Amino acid sequence: MILERKQRIEIPDITQQNDGLFQVAGGGSPREAVREFTELMQIYSAAMKSVSTKLEVLDEELQISRKHNPIHHLECRIKGINSIFEKLQRYGVPVSLNSAREHIRDIAGIRVICNFIDDIYLIENILLKQPDITLLMRKDYISGPKGNGYRSLHLVIKAPVFLTHKIEYVPVEIQLRTVAMDYWASLEHMLRYKNEADTQKYSAMLLNCSNVLAETEKTMQHIREGIETDY
């Protein structure tokens, strides 16, 4: 199951709301800059769809060959315009579409929610063997969790997008995590936007929950392996 969060782009509305940003970004009229932005987002959206289709095909194949669906569901999203420009400003780099291409690797993002921990590494291994996929970055927060208890496998890959007259190679960020990891991360995300008192109050509890969930997942993995061996 693929869940896609679509960003509708209305040129008059965006031009009116982000006139200053687009003047900086495009170097021309706001309308022309918005057109360039729309074209760029289409390319990132195409890369996201291409990679999500690859993942869906892998899941279907493994369901037949192994009688097991490693992927519970996929979530796809394109980063919003305000998030893109805020990130460029935070990085201290020029605010432009070319700068976004160069410095931001998570404009297109896919979250892969798996059933078990070994499903994460199985999907990673098979996906990265495909000849048109290039690995740009890998961070394993499962074997080495963050200090707050966050666990997930982060990949940035480069995938081809076949356009009318050329091929664009586009970065796509992939986060792979289990259902339990995703459940925890959703709660942690809520806490991140609360006040400092709430953060101090609940952060230790969340860290403990992360450790408990990690041990539970190991046990469930062991049970699953035992069941598969028996049958």
N, C-alpha and C positions, 0 to 999 in steps of 0.2 A: 504494500500500500504506500503510495507516494502522496504526501501532503505538500502542496506548493503554495507559498505565500507570495502572491503577485502584487507588484507595485504598478498601479495604473499611472501613466504619465500623460497629463493634459498640458499641452504646450502653453496656452494662455495663462493658466493658473500658476505653473511653475515660474514662468517669466515674471509674473507680477510679484510672486513671493520671494524670489531669489535673484532679483535683478542685479544686485551688487556682486554676488558670487559668480554669476554667469558672465558678467563683463570681465571679471578677472580671469575666469576660466577660458573663455573663448577668444578674447582679444578682439571680437567683433560685436555685432549686435546681439542682444540677449536671445532673440528668436533663433539666430543661427547657432549660438552656443547650445541652446536647448535641443535643436535638431541633432547636433553632434553627440550630445549626451544620450539622446534616445537611441541613436545608432549604436553607440558603445554598449549601452545596456542590452540591446538586442543580441549583440555578440556574446556577452557574458551569459545571458539567458540561454542561448543556444548551447554553450559549453556545459552549463549546468544540466540541461535536459539530456545532452549526449551522455554525460557521465552517469546520471541517475538511471538512464535506460540500460547502460552497461551493468549497473548494480542490480537492477531488477531482473535482467536476463540471467545473471549469475545465480541469483536467489532461486529462480525457477528451475535452472539446471540442477542445482544442488538438491532441490526438493525431489527431483526425479531420481538422481543418481544415489543420493544418500538418505532419501525419505526424511529430510529435515530442512526446514526453512531457517537459515541462519539470521535472516533479516526480519525483524518484527515490523518495522515500517521505516520510511524515509521522510525527512522533512527538507524541503528546498526553499531557498530564499535568495533574493537579490538585495544587496545592501541599498538602503534609501539614500537619496541625494544629500540630505543633511548630514547623515552619518559619514558619507564619503568625505565631504568637505571638512567636517569637524576633525576627522582622523588626519587629513592632510595638515591642518593647522596644528594639531597636537604633535605631529612628526616634525614640524618646523620646516616643511618643504613647500615649494610653490603650489598655489591653489589653482590647478588647471586639470583638464582631462588627461593630458599627456602625463602629468605628474601622478594622477590616479592610476594610470596604466602601469607606471614604473614602480610605485611604492606600495600600493595596496593589493594584497594577494587574496583577500577574502570578500571581494565584491560579489562573487558567486559562491554560495555556500551550500553544502549538503550535510545534513546530520543523519547518520546511519545508526538506527537503534537496533541492536542485536539482542538475541535471546540469552546467549552465554558468552563468557569471556573468550573462549577459544574460537567462537564464531567471528569475533573482531579480527583476530590475526589471520584466520582463514580467508576472509574477504579481502583483507589488505594484501596478502600474499598473491592471490589469484589476480586481483585488479592490477597490481604493479607489474605482473608478467606480460600484460598486454602490450604489444609493440608500439602502439600510438600513445601510450601514457608515459610521461616523464615525471619522476619524483623530484620536487624542488625542496621540500622541507618535511621533516618528520620529528614529532615530539611525542614521546610515550609517557603520558601522565597516569598510566595504569601500573606499570612496573615501578614508576617513581612519581607518586602522587604529589600534588602541590601541598603547601603547608596547611591550607585550609581544608584539605581532604578531597579536593577536586580530582576526579579520575576520568580520563578519556584518552583516546589516541587521536592525535591531530596530524593530518597529512595535507600538504599543498602539492597538487599535481598540475601538470600542464597537459591540456587536451586540445586536439585540433578541431577547428570549426571550418567547415567547407562552405565558403561563400561563392558568389557568382564568378568572380574573377581572381580569387586568391584563397589561401588557407591562412587563417589566424590561429596562433597557438596561445591559448588562454588559460590563466591560472584558475584553479577551483580549489577551495578549501573543503576538506572532508573531515568531519568529526565522527569518530566511531565510538560508541559507548553502549553499555547494556541498558536494559529497561530500568534496572535499579540505579545505575549511575545517572541516567537521565532524570529520574524521579528526584534524586538528591540535588542535581544541578539546578533544576527548576526552583526548588526551595531556596537554594543558595543565591540564585539570581534575584529572587524577591528580597532577600535580606540585604543585598548589596545596595538597594535603593532606599533603605530605611535609614533612620538617624543613627548616630554613633552609639548611643546607649543601647539600642536594640541589637546592633552588631556585636557589641561586647557581651551582651546577655546571652545571645544564641549561638555565637560562633563556636564555642567549646562543645556545645551540644551537637551541632552539625558535624563537627570533626569526629566526635564519638560515633554518630550515626554512620558516617562514611566508613569507619573501621569495622563496625558491626556488619554493615552491608557487604563489605569486602570479604569477611570471613564466611558470611552466609552464602555468597556467590561461589566461593571455593567449595563449600560443602555440597551445594546443589550441582556444581560441575562434576564432583566426584560421584554423586548419586546417578547422574545422567550417564556417565561413562560406565558405571556398573550395570545399569539397565541395558545399555547397548551391547555390552560384552555378554550378558546373560542370554540375550535374544539374537 
